[in-house]
């Protein structure tokens, strides 16, 4: 958040030095302050939600079933693996 405060002070100075009017620099500063405040509020809300879910116990219904194999795994249906049996594979020429 220190960088946000620094940029909120630096941006208007740079804008004025490069020829922007004081009104334009003020408007840019106010917009930057609004965006910074919104991001800070969202960040704090996210941190609070993360702490709340980290400390909350997991209910039985929310647990992943033991038969679940993951998103990219092959399930029981549609699995076709060809087994070569006990015969060794022939080398390719």
Secondary structure, 3 states (H helix, E strand, C coil): CHHHHHHHHHHHHHHHHCCCCHHHHHHHHHHHHHHHHHHHHHHHHHHHHHHHHHHCCCCHHHCCCCCCCCCCCCCCCCCCCCCCCCCCCCCCC
